[in-house]
Amino acid sequence: MDRPTKYKVLLKLLAKFEVYEDKKRAKGSERLWIRKYPDGTKRSIPVTCHGENYVIGVGLIKAIRRRFALTEKDGILDEEFYSKK
């Protein structure tokens, strides 16, 4: 089950799924997160950031997981998504 998570913690969790922040494409309080897939394609989503300790709400986390195909429907269980390995 998704839960609110700090910006820097969520970005670190997503790194294991080849997600990174493109700092060159940031604008105002939004940052662009990009996921690179094994076949070379990429998908992106803008994420609100008011500092690294800013808490990302459940709604945005669900949208990120759907956009990057990281849901249980896609085979990524909540336990795997939130594990720090």
N, CA, C and O atoms as a GROMACS GRO file, in nm:
protein
  340
    1MET      N    1   0.084  -0.118   0.000
    1MET     CA    2   0.000   0.000   0.000
    1MET      C    3   0.088   0.124   0.000
    1MET      O    4   0.180   0.135   0.081
    2ASP      N    5   0.061   0.215  -0.090
    2ASP     CA    6   0.142   0.336  -0.100
    2ASP      C    7   0.126   0.422   0.024
    2ASP      O    8   0.023   0.422   0.090
    3ARG      N    9   0.232   0.497   0.052
    3ARG     CA   10   0.231   0.584   0.169
    3ARG      C   11   0.310   0.711   0.136
    3ARG      O   12   0.400   0.707   0.051
    4PRO      N   13   0.278   0.824   0.201
    4PRO     CA   14   0.355   0.946   0.177
    4PRO      C   15   0.503   0.921   0.204
    4PRO      O   16   0.538   0.853   0.300
    5THR      N   17   0.588   0.977   0.120
    5THR     CA   18   0.732   0.953   0.130
    5THR      C   19   0.807   1.080   0.096
    5THR      O   20   0.764   1.157   0.009
    6LYS      N   21   0.919   1.104   0.164
    6LYS     CA   22   1.000   1.221   0.136
    6LYS      C   23   1.057   1.213  -0.006
    6LYS      O   24   1.087   1.105  -0.057
    7TYR      N   25   1.071   1.329  -0.067
    7TYR     CA   26   1.120   1.342  -0.204
    7TYR      C   27   1.251   1.265  -0.225
    7TYR      O   28   1.260   1.183  -0.316
    8LYS      N   29   1.351   1.291  -0.141
    8LYS     CA   30   1.482   1.228  -0.161
    8LYS      C   31   1.477   1.077  -0.138
    8LYS      O   32   1.549   1.002  -0.203
    9VAL      N   33   1.392   1.031  -0.046
    9VAL     CA   34   1.378   0.888  -0.019
    9VAL      C   35   1.312   0.819  -0.138
    9VAL      O   36   1.355   0.711  -0.180
   10LEU      N   37   1.206   0.881  -0.192
   10LEU     CA   38   1.136   0.822  -0.306
   10LEU      C   39   1.227   0.815  -0.428
   10LEU      O   40   1.226   0.715  -0.500
   11LEU      N   41   1.304   0.919  -0.453
   11LEU     CA   42   1.395   0.919  -0.568
   11LEU      C   43   1.500   0.809  -0.551
   11LEU      O   44   1.539   0.744  -0.649
   12LYS      N   45   1.546   0.788  -0.430
   12LYS     CA   46   1.644   0.682  -0.404
   12LYS      C   47   1.581   0.544  -0.426
   12LYS      O   48   1.646   0.454  -0.481
   13LEU      N   49   1.455   0.526  -0.383
   13LEU     CA   50   1.385   0.399  -0.406
   13LEU      C   51   1.368   0.372  -0.555
   13LEU      O   52   1.382   0.258  -0.600
   14LEU      N   53   1.338   0.477  -0.631
   14LEU     CA   54   1.315   0.461  -0.773
   14LEU      C   55   1.443   0.438  -0.853
   14LEU      O   56   1.438   0.390  -0.966
   15ALA      N   57   1.557   0.473  -0.796
   15ALA     CA   58   1.684   0.456  -0.867
   15ALA      C   59   1.708   0.310  -0.906
   15ALA      O   60   1.769   0.283  -1.009
   16LYS      N   61   1.660   0.216  -0.826
   16LYS     CA   62   1.680   0.074  -0.858
   16LYS      C   63   1.598   0.031  -0.979
   16LYS      O   64   1.618  -0.078  -1.034
   17PHE      N   65   1.504   0.118  -1.022
   17PHE     CA   66   1.423   0.091  -1.140
   17PHE      C   67   1.465   0.181  -1.258
   17PHE      O   68   1.387   0.204  -1.350
   18GLU      N   69   1.588   0.231  -1.253
   18GLU     CA   70   1.644   0.316  -1.359
   18GLU      C   71   1.571   0.449  -1.373
   18GLU      O   72   1.556   0.501  -1.484
   19VAL      N   73   1.525   0.504  -1.260
   19VAL     CA   74   1.460   0.636  -1.261
   19VAL      C   75   1.562   0.738  -1.208
   19VAL      O   76   1.630   0.713  -1.109
   20TYR      N   77   1.569   0.852  -1.275
   20TYR     CA   78   1.660   0.957  -1.232
   20TYR      C   79   1.596   1.093  -1.255
   20TYR      O   80   1.499   1.107  -1.330
   21GLU      N   81   1.651   1.193  -1.189
   21GLU     CA   82   1.603   1.330  -1.203
   21GLU      C   83   1.690   1.402  -1.304
   21GLU      O   84   1.813   1.400  -1.293
   22ASP      N   85   1.628   1.467  -1.401
   22ASP     CA   86   1.701   1.546  -1.499
   22ASP      C   87   1.700   1.691  -1.451
   22ASP      O   88   1.605   1.765  -1.474
   23LYS      N   89   1.807   1.730  -1.383
   23LYS     CA   90   1.814   1.863  -1.322
   23LYS      C   91   1.816   1.975  -1.425
   23LYS      O   92   1.779   2.088  -1.394
   24LYS      N   93   1.859   1.945  -1.546
   24LYS     CA   94   1.863   2.046  -1.652
   24LYS      C   95   1.723   2.084  -1.698
   24LYS      O   96   1.704   2.193  -1.753
   25ARG      N   97   1.628   1.997  -1.678
   25ARG     CA   98   1.492   2.022  -1.727
   25ARG      C   99   1.396   2.059  -1.614
   25ARG      O  100   1.274   2.049  -1.631
   26ALA      N  101   1.449   2.102  -1.501
   26ALA     CA  102   1.366   2.144  -1.388
   26ALA      C  103   1.313   2.285  -1.415
   26ALA      O  104   1.380   2.367  -1.477
   27LYS      N  105   1.193   2.310  -1.367
   27LYS     CA  106   1.135   2.443  -1.385
   27LYS      C  107   1.055   2.479  -1.261
   27LYS      O  108   0.957   2.413  -1.228
   28GLY      N  109   1.099   2.583  -1.192
   28GLY     CA  110   1.030   2.625  -1.071
   28GLY      C  111   1.033   2.516  -0.965
   28GLY      O  112   1.139   2.465  -0.930
   29SER      N  113   0.916   2.482  -0.914
   29SER     CA  114   0.909   2.381  -0.809
   29SER      C  115   0.887   2.241  -0.865
   29SER      O  116   0.861   2.147  -0.789
   30GLU      N  117   0.897   2.226  -0.996
   30GLU     CA  118   0.880   2.093  -1.057
   30GLU      C  119   1.013   2.040  -1.108
   30GLU      O  120   1.094   2.114  -1.164
   31ARG      N  121   1.034   1.913  -1.087
   31ARG     CA  122   1.151   1.843  -1.137
   31ARG      C  123   1.102   1.736  -1.233
   31ARG      O  124   0.991   1.686  -1.218
   32LEU      N  125   1.184   1.702  -1.332
   32LEU     CA  126   1.146   1.600  -1.428
   32LEU      C  127   1.215   1.470  -1.392
   32LEU      O  128   1.338   1.462  -1.389
   33TRP      N  129   1.135   1.367  -1.366
   33TRP     CA  130   1.189   1.234  -1.339
   33TRP      C  131   1.173   1.152  -1.465
   33TRP      O  132   1.069   1.157  -1.532
   34ILE      N  133   1.275   1.075  -1.497
   34ILE     CA  134   1.277   0.996  -1.620
   34ILE      C  135   1.312   0.852  -1.585
   34ILE      O  136   1.398   0.826  -1.502
   35ARG      N  137   1.243   0.760  -1.650
   35ARG     CA  138   1.276   0.618  -1.637
   35ARG      C  139   1.326   0.568  -1.771
   35ARG      O  140   1.260   0.584  -1.874
   36LYS      N  141   1.443   0.508  -1.768
   36LYS     CA  142   1.501   0.450  -1.887
   36LYS      C  143   1.474   0.300  -1.883
   36LYS      O  144   1.507   0.232  -1.786
   37TYR      N  145   1.415   0.249  -1.990
   37TYR     CA  146   1.380   0.108  -1.998
   37TYR      C  147   1.491   0.031  -2.068
   37TYR      O  148   1.570   0.090  -2.142
   38PRO      N  149   1.499  -0.101  -2.044
   38PRO     CA  150   1.605  -0.182  -2.106
   38PRO      C  151   1.610  -0.174  -2.259
   38PRO      O  152   1.716  -0.190  -2.318
   39ASP      N  153   1.494  -0.149  -2.322
   39ASP     CA  154   1.493  -0.142  -2.469
   39ASP      C  155   1.537  -0.004  -2.522
   39ASP      O  156   1.536   0.020  -2.642
   40GLY      N  157   1.576   0.086  -2.430
   40GLY     CA  158   1.625   0.217  -2.469
   40GLY      C  159   1.521   0.328  -2.469
   40GLY      O  160   1.557   0.445  -2.483
   41THR      N  161   1.394   0.294  -2.452
   41THR     CA  162   1.290   0.396  -2.447
   41THR      C  163   1.291   0.465  -2.311
   41THR      O  164   1.346   0.413  -2.214
   42LYS      N  165   1.229   0.582  -2.306
   42LYS     CA  166   1.221   0.658  -2.182
   42LYS      C  167   1.080   0.712  -2.164
   42LYS      O  168   1.009   0.739  -2.260
   43ARG      N  169   1.041   0.727  -2.036
   43ARG     CA  170   0.916   0.793  -2.001
   43ARG      C  171   0.950   0.894  -1.891
   43ARG      O  172   1.044   0.874  -1.815
   44SER      N  173   0.872   1.001  -1.884
   44SER     CA  174   0.900   1.102  -1.783
   44SER      C  175   0.772   1.149  -1.715
   44SER      O  176   0.661   1.128  -1.765
   45ILE      N  177   0.791   1.213  -1.599
   45ILE     CA  178   0.680   1.271  -1.525
   45ILE      C  179   0.734   1.388  -1.443
   45ILE      O  180   0.840   1.375  -1.381
   46PRO      N  181   0.663   1.501  -1.441
   46PRO     CA  182   0.706   1.612  -1.355
   46PRO      C  183   0.664   1.585  -1.210
   46PRO      O  184   0.553   1.539  -1.184
   47VAL      N  185   0.756   1.614  -1.117
   47VAL     CA  186   0.730   1.589  -0.975
   47VAL      C  187   0.755   1.718  -0.897
   47VAL      O  188   0.859   1.782  -0.913
   48THR      N  189   0.661   1.755  -0.813
   48THR     CA  190   0.673   1.876  -0.731
   48THR      C  191   0.781   1.857  -0.626
   48THR      O  192   0.790   1.753  -0.561
   49CYS      N  193   0.865   1.961  -0.611
   49CYS     CA  194   0.972   1.956  -0.510
   49CYS      C  195   0.986   2.092  -0.444
   49CYS      O  196   1.015   2.191  -0.511
   50HIS      N  197   0.966   2.095  -0.315
   50HIS     CA  198   0.989   2.218  -0.237
   50HIS      C  199   1.101   2.190  -0.137
   50HIS      O  200   1.094   2.231  -0.021
   51GLY      N  201   1.203   2.119  -0.182
   51GLY     CA  202   1.316   2.079  -0.098
   51GLY      C  203   1.321   1.928  -0.089
   51GLY      O  204   1.222   1.859  -0.111
   52GLU      N  205   1.439   1.878  -0.056
   52GLU     CA  206   1.459   1.733  -0.054
   52GLU      C  207   1.379   1.662   0.055
   52GLU      O  208   1.356   1.542   0.046
   53ASN      N  209   1.336   1.736   0.158
   53ASN     CA  210   1.256   1.675   0.264
   53ASN      C  211   1.106   1.694   0.241
   53ASN      O  212   1.026   1.658   0.328
   54TYR      N  213   1.069   1.750   0.126
   54TYR     CA  214   0.928   1.767   0.090
   54TYR      C  215   0.862   1.630   0.081
   54TYR      O  216   0.918   1.537   0.022
   55VAL      N  217   0.744   1.618   0.140
   55VAL     CA  218   0.673   1.489   0.140
   55VAL      C  219   0.584   1.478   0.016
   55VAL      O  220   0.499   1.564  -0.009
   56ILE      N  221   0.606   1.372  -0.060
   56ILE     CA  222   0.526   1.342  -0.178
   56ILE      C  223   0.403   1.264  -0.132
   56ILE      O  224   0.415   1.163  -0.063
   57GLY      N  225   0.287   1.311  -0.170
   57GLY     CA  226   0.162   1.247  -0.128
   57GLY      C  227   0.132   1.118  -0.202
   57GLY      O  228   0.193   1.088  -0.305
   58VAL      N  229   0.039   1.044  -0.149
   58VAL     CA  230   0.001   0.913  -0.204
   58VAL      C  231  -0.049   0.924  -0.348
   58VAL      O  232  -0.017   0.839  -0.430
   59GLY      N  233  -0.127   1.027  -0.379
   59GLY     CA  234  -0.180   1.042  -0.514
   59GLY      C  235  -0.070   1.053  -0.618
   59GLY      O  236  -0.077   0.989  -0.723
   60LEU      N  237   0.032   1.135  -0.590
   60LEU     CA  238   0.142   1.150  -0.685
   60LEU      C  239   0.226   1.024  -0.692
   60LEU      O  240   0.274   0.988  -0.800
   61ILE      N  241   0.245   0.956  -0.581
   61ILE     CA  242   0.321   0.830  -0.583
   61ILE      C  243   0.249   0.728  -0.670
   61ILE      O  244   0.313   0.657  -0.747
   62LYS      N  245   0.118   0.719  -0.658
   62LYS     CA  246   0.042   0.626  -0.743
   62LYS      C  247   0.056   0.663  -0.890
   62LYS      O  248   0.072   0.575  -0.975
   63ALA      N  249   0.052   0.793  -0.921
   63ALA     CA  250   0.067   0.838  -1.059
   63ALA      C  251   0.206   0.804  -1.112
   63ALA      O  252   0.220   0.761  -1.227
   64ILE      N  253   0.309   0.822  -1.030
   64ILE     CA  254   0.446   0.788  -1.070
   64ILE      C  255   0.457   0.639  -1.098
   64ILE      O  256   0.515   0.598  -1.199
   65ARG      N  257   0.402   0.558  -1.010
   65ARG     CA  258   0.411   0.413  -1.028
   65ARG      C  259   0.337   0.369  -1.154
   65ARG      O  260   0.385   0.282  -1.227
   66ARG      N  261   0.221   0.428  -1.181
   66ARG     CA  262   0.147   0.394  -1.304
   66ARG      C  263   0.226   0.437  -1.427
   66ARG      O  264   0.241   0.360  -1.522
   67ARG      N  265   0.276   0.558  -1.426
   67ARG     CA  266   0.349   0.613  -1.542
   67ARG      C  267   0.473   0.531  -1.575
   67ARG      O  268   0.504   0.510  -1.692
   68PHE      N  269   0.543   0.485  -1.472
   68PHE     CA  270   0.667   0.410  -1.492
   68PHE      C  271   0.646   0.258  -1.490
   68PHE      O  272   0.743   0.183  -1.487
   69ALA      N  273   0.520   0.213  -1.491
   69ALA     CA  274   0.487   0.069  -1.491
   69ALA      C  275   0.552  -0.002  -1.372
   69ALA      O  276   0.622  -0.102  -1.389
   70LEU      N  277   0.527   0.051  -1.252
   70LEU     CA  278   0.584  -0.005  -1.130
   70LEU      C  279   0.474  -0.045  -1.031
   70LEU      O  280   0.493  -0.037  -0.910
   71THR      N  281   0.359  -0.086  -1.083
   71THR     CA  282   0.246  -0.124  -0.998
   71THR      C  283   0.242  -0.275  -0.981
   71THR      O  284   0.316  -0.348  -1.048
   72GLU      N  285   0.156  -0.321  -0.893
   72GLU     CA  286   0.139  -0.465  -0.875
   72GLU      C  287   0.091  -0.530  -1.004
   72GLU      O  288   0.127  -0.643  -1.034
   73LYS      N  289   0.008  -0.458  -1.079
   73LYS     CA  290  -0.040  -0.507  -1.209
   73LYS      C  291   0.077  -0.534  -1.305
   73LYS      O  292   0.071  -0.622  -1.390
   74ASP      N  293   0.184  -0.455  -1.288
   74ASP     CA  294   0.304  -0.470  -1.372
   74ASP      C  295   0.404  -0.568  -1.313
   74ASP      O  296   0.512  -0.589  -1.370
   75GLY      N  297   0.369  -0.627  -1.199
   75GLY     CA  298   0.456  -0.727  -1.138
   75GLY      C  299   0.549  -0.673  -1.030
   75GLY      O  300   0.636  -0.746  -0.981
   76ILE      N  301   0.533  -0.546  -0.991
   76ILE     CA  302   0.616  -0.486  -0.886
   76ILE      C  303   0.530  -0.475  -0.760
   76ILE      O  304   0.446  -0.386  -0.750
   77LEU      N  305   0.553  -0.562  -0.666
   77LEU     CA  306   0.477  -0.561  -0.541
   77LEU      C  307   0.518  -0.442  -0.455
   77LEU      O  308   0.629  -0.391  -0.468
   78ASP      N  309   0.428  -0.398  -0.368
   78ASP     CA  310   0.458  -0.286  -0.279
   78ASP      C  311   0.584  -0.312  -0.198
   78ASP      O  312   0.666  -0.221  -0.178
   79GLU      N  313   0.600  -0.435  -0.152
   79GLU     CA  314   0.719  -0.470  -0.071
   79GLU      C  315   0.846  -0.452  -0.152
   79GLU      O  316   0.947  -0.405  -0.099
   80GLU      N  317   0.844  -0.489  -0.278
   80GLU     CA  318   0.961  -0.473  -0.364
   80GLU      C  319   0.985  -0.325  -0.393
   80GLU      O  320   1.099  -0.279  -0.392
   81PHE      N  321   0.878  -0.251  -0.418
   81PHE     CA  322   0.890  -0.110  -0.450
   81PHE      C  323   0.951  -0.032  -0.333
   81PHE      O  324   1.039   0.051  -0.354
   82TYR      N  325   0.906  -0.058  -0.212
   82TYR     CA  326   0.951   0.017  -0.095
   82TYR      C  327   1.075  -0.041  -0.027
   82TYR      O  328   1.125   0.018   0.069
   83SER      N  329   1.125  -0.156  -0.076
   83SER     CA  330   1.248  -0.210  -0.016
   83SER      C  331   1.365  -0.124  -0.057
   83SER      O  332   1.363  -0.064  -0.164
   84LYS      N  333   1.466  -0.116   0.026
   84LYS     CA  334   1.580  -0.029  -0.001
   84LYS      C  335   1.693  -0.100  -0.072
   84LYS      O  336   1.803  -0.046  -0.083
   85LYS      N  337   1.670  -0.220  -0.121
   85LYS     CA  338   1.775  -0.294  -0.191
   85LYS      C  339   1.782  -0.254  -0.335
   85LYS      O  340   1.864  -0.306  -0.410
   0.00000   0.00000   0.00000
